[in-house]
Amino acid sequence: MRQLLNFLFILLPSILVHLSAQNYALAIHGGAGFLNRSDISEYQVQVYRESLSSVLAIGDSMLNAGSSALDVVETVIRLMENDSIYNAGKGSVLNKHGMVECDASFMDGRNLEAGAVTGVAHIKNPITAARLVMEKSPHVMLAGKGAEEFALLHNVPFVPNKYFITARKHQAYVKKLGNRKHGTVGAVALDISGNIAAGTSTGGMNGKAFGRIGDSPIIGAGTYANNNTCGVSCTGHGEYYIRNVVAHDVSAMLAYTSKDLQEVTAEIIHEKLNSRAGAGGLIAVDKAGNISMEFNTTSMFRASSKNGKVYVAIFADE
Ligand code: ASP
């Protein structure tokens, strides 16, 4: 009798609340790379974890309160662009000429609308400019000075190029540390209305050629979102991600095969790509709210939340 009463008055209400709760999911990344625990101090690990946790918490509470996937993706990517520990916005890596050129893209899974900017050197938050290209222009991608002129017309805040350059990224450039320091940022959200959005923002690869464009601003390569399948944001050696059309491939494999999100992302990241040919990773959220964060490097700054259940990690064994 007591057990029955317990069930009726204590367990049943919480089960009902849980069942009626709306489904939402959020995944973010701060780049894949070849970090090992011995390369980074406990303090730095803490700095990254705290940043990922606080960005995730903001996005999670927005989704919980009913914000759109589009607003959440833009907000969390802006936060990471403003944080110089990542390679996006402030803190971006330098190209061969010692300057920063940023790339970003944004996609709306409801209608497959998309926007991107590439090679922009003065837009404080490239992800916002990418969203504006989607919402306020008839185009998908704007480059360099044209993208900046468009952003200026829409009152997007501008900064001098040196705003992006931090002492650490300058040192990496001078020491030619190569491509091992990643830090691209991205986000994928499924909101309580069942809409998916995805975005990616980056300074690209350290020491890249002037004018080089990676996968991050390319719809289908670095970013993709389709309410019928999933949303994806990639990070890694962009040339491979472009050639393998990675973000769209995740969506296409979900659409055309009976494999689930985890099987599809594992196949792409570990079989089609690998740590030599296509080092990197991706985050993906499918239409049911399943989350996958797969990578073939030793680390990927990442965090996710599904209906409030939080996960934050850096290294492969977490
Ligand atoms: N995918 C980016 C690029 O190739 C870099 C990265 O994600 O680390 O520009």
Residues whose N, C-alpha, C, O or C-beta is under 5 A from the ligand:
A	BS01	LIG	A32 H182 G183 T184 T202 G204 M205 G214 D215 S216 C234 T235 G236 H237 G238 E239
